[in-house]
Amino acid sequence: MSAACNTFQLELPGLREDNPRDFLATLGLLRLVDLLWPEAKVELGWNMEQGVPCIQSAASLPTDWMGEIVTQLKDLAERPNSPMFHGDVIKADLDRYRDAVTQAVDFGAEDHPLAELPRLLYSAYASQLPSESGDLMVSGFSFGNGQGGKKLLLDVKQLLGGIDADDLEAALAGTAKPRQAKTLRWNPAEFRPAAYRSHDPGAKHKGDEVRDVPCLNVLAFIGLTFFPTVPTSRGGATLGLFRSDSQTYFRWPIWAEGLTAQEVQTLMVVEPREGTGSGRRFRSRRFSSDKSLYLAPSEREF
């Protein structure tokens, strides 16, 4: 981390361009820094040789900026009526969900550094317009809803409760040691088929717990704010996910030039094509196994 010539620059070797969870986490970090320190005019670009993101800004961030991120997120999550959550899972009846959206919008007028975050999250969680069956159209990134015990909103709250500034610094630096924690199914490393185990995968086995870096999953959750969910004539659609040959993929671009959060949001809407500002493009297939959904290791498209 360095501040030189009145600029702040930080490469993040703990995040990789070809990992879908890491890309979401990178956007999550951009969102938080942009909301907490708008005067810094933070931008995100990628070191195209190393394949890692770089955060830069016109002014230095506070010395304890990582601690401030964790503190403010925990404050939102731990409130008795948190404007970020409406229960343990995203899926809820429409009246309850719309009440939660209203609460999130109203909270935007509060004097809180992350006052805008709940509203942005609720645009990503689900569409308020129901499908023909009357169901809430939930984000395509919500892999766990409806599957026993896997509760995205509850999992994020629990992950937040167990992290601190040191954890975040290690995660971004690439020095964090994976530990047992809740899983959000966005890291391809989480899929471990039975063929790669020496025991029955359905039985409890010491040392077989899912291990990952909790801070990166929390940041990935915040990164969902760049991928709203909208109703379509064919049901709910989530930005970033597309269908091809009867398969669902998450697709994301990588670019070198520094872009603001607003510019990145626009880039996510535009179909990334070679030669249109995106240096590279990756995709990761969403697939089902063991009654769970996962993202496969990525494929580079160009």
SVG drawing of the C-alpha trace seen along z (x, -y; Angstrom):
<svg xmlns="http://www.w3.org/2000/svg" viewBox="-49 -15 54 59">
<polyline fill="none" stroke="black" stroke-width="0.4" points="0.0,0.0 1.6,-3.3 0.7,-6.9 2.8,-9.0 2.4,-12.2 -0.9,-12.8 -2.3,-9.5 -3.2,-6.3 -2.4,-3.0 -3.0,0.5 -2.5,3.7 -4.5,6.6 -2.6,9.9 -5.2,11.8 -7.7,11.4 -7.4,13.1 -8.9,12.0 -10.0,15.5 -11.8,16.4 -15.5,15.4 -15.7,15.0 -12.6,12.8 -14.0,10.6 -17.2,10.1 -15.0,9.4 -13.0,6.8 -16.2,5.0 -17.4,5.2 -14.3,3.5 -14.7,0.8 -18.3,0.2 -17.4,-0.2 -14.4,-2.5 -16.5,-4.6 -19.3,-5.0 -17.2,-5.6 -14.8,-8.1 -16.4,-9.7 -14.1,-12.6 -11.2,-10.3 -12.6,-9.6 -11.5,-6.0 -10.9,-4.0 -10.4,-0.3 -8.2,1.1 -6.2,4.3 -2.6,5.1 -2.8,7.0 0.5,8.8 -0.1,10.1 -3.9,10.5 -4.7,8.7 -6.8,5.6 -5.5,2.2 -7.4,-0.4 -6.2,-4.0 -7.6,-7.3 -6.8,-11.0 -6.2,-11.3 -4.9,-8.9 -7.4,-6.9 -7.3,-7.0 -4.6,-4.9 -7.2,-2.6 -9.4,-2.4 -9.7,1.4 -10.8,1.2 -13.4,-1.4 -14.9,0.8 -15.3,3.7 -16.7,1.4 -19.3,-0.2 -20.4,3.1 -20.8,4.7 -22.8,1.7 -25.3,2.2 -25.5,5.9 -25.9,6.0 -28.7,3.5 -31.9,5.0 -33.8,4.1 -30.9,4.1 -31.7,2.3 -29.5,4.9 -31.5,8.0 -35.1,9.1 -34.5,12.6 -32.2,15.5 -33.0,16.1 -33.7,13.7 -36.9,15.4 -39.9,14.0 -43.5,13.1 -43.9,10.0 -45.4,7.8 -42.6,8.6 -40.0,8.0 -41.5,4.7 -41.5,3.5 -37.8,4.4 -37.1,2.5 -39.0,-0.6 -36.9,-0.4 -33.7,-0.2 -34.7,-3.2 -35.7,-5.2 -32.4,-4.4 -30.7,-6.1 -31.7,-9.4 -30.0,-8.5 -26.7,-10.0 -24.6,-6.8 -21.5,-6.4 -23.1,-3.4 -26.6,-4.8 -26.8,-3.9 -25.6,-0.4 -28.9,1.3 -30.8,-0.2 -28.1,1.0 -28.2,4.5 -32.0,4.7 -31.8,3.9 -29.6,7.0 -31.4,9.4 -34.5,9.9 -37.1,8.2 -40.2,6.8 -42.4,7.9 -43.6,11.5 -43.4,14.2 -46.5,15.7 -46.6,18.1 -46.5,15.2 -43.0,16.1 -40.3,13.5 -37.7,13.5 -34.5,14.1 -31.0,13.2 -29.3,15.9 -26.3,15.6 -28.4,16.8 -27.3,20.4 -28.5,21.6 -32.1,20.4 -34.6,23.3 -31.8,25.8 -31.8,27.1 -29.7,24.9 -28.0,22.8 -29.2,19.3 -27.3,16.5 -28.3,13.6 -27.8,15.5 -24.4,16.8 -23.2,13.3 -24.2,12.0 -22.3,14.8 -19.3,14.3 -19.2,10.6 -19.3,11.3 -16.1,13.3 -13.8,10.9 -11.7,7.9 -9.3,5.4 -6.3,7.8 -8.4,10.5 -9.3,8.0 -5.7,6.9 -4.4,10.5 -7.2,11.4 -6.4,8.6 -2.6,9.2 -3.1,12.9 -1.6,14.1 -4.8,15.2 -5.0,18.9 -8.4,20.4 -10.4,21.5 -13.7,23.2 -16.6,20.8 -19.9,20.5 -19.7,20.9 -21.5,18.9 -20.7,21.3 -19.1,18.6 -15.5,19.9 -14.8,22.8 -12.5,24.3 -15.5,25.1 -16.6,28.0 -14.9,31.2 -16.5,34.2 -16.5,37.6 -13.9,38.9 -11.3,36.6 -12.0,37.9 -10.8,41.0 -14.0,41.3 -17.8,41.1 -18.5,37.4 -21.9,37.8 -20.4,38.7 -18.8,36.3 -15.0,36.5 -12.5,34.5 -10.6,32.1 -13.2,32.2 -14.8,28.9 -15.2,26.3 -12.3,23.8 -12.1,20.4 -11.3,16.7 -14.4,15.2 -13.5,11.6 -13.5,12.3 -16.9,13.9 -18.3,10.8 -16.8,8.5 -18.2,10.7 -21.7,10.3 -21.3,6.5 -20.2,6.9 -23.7,8.1 -24.7,4.5 -23.3,4.3 -25.7,7.0 -29.3,6.1 -32.1,8.5 -35.0,7.6 -38.2,9.2 -38.4,10.3 -41.0,12.1 -39.1,15.4 -38.8,14.8 -36.2,13.1 -32.9,12.2 -29.7,11.2 -27.1,9.0 -23.9,10.9 -25.5,14.3 -26.4,15.6 -27.6,18.8 -25.8,20.6 -26.3,24.1 -28.7,24.9 -26.0,23.8 -25.9,20.8 -22.7,18.8 -21.4,15.8 -19.4,13.6 -17.1,10.7 -14.7,8.3 -11.1,7.3 -9.8,3.9 -6.5,1.9 -7.7,-1.7 -8.9,-3.0 -12.7,-3.3 -15.0,-4.8 -17.7,-2.8 -20.3,-4.5 -18.2,-3.7 -17.8,-0.1 -21.6,0.2 -22.1,-1.0 -19.4,1.5 -21.3,4.4 -24.4,3.5 -22.5,3.4 -21.8,6.7 -18.0,7.0 -16.4,7.5 -12.8,7.7 -11.4,4.3 -14.2,2.3 -12.2,1.4 -12.2,4.8 -8.7,6.3 -10.0,9.8 -13.2,11.6 -13.9,14.7 -16.9,16.9 -17.7,19.5 -20.4,22.2 -23.0,22.5 -23.8,26.2 -25.6,28.5 -24.0,31.3 -24.7,32.9 -28.0,30.9 -26.0,27.7 -25.1,25.1 -21.5,24.1 -19.4,22.0 -16.9,24.0 -13.3,22.9 -13.3,20.1 -12.7,20.1 -11.1,17.2 -13.1,16.1 -10.6,13.5"/>
</svg>
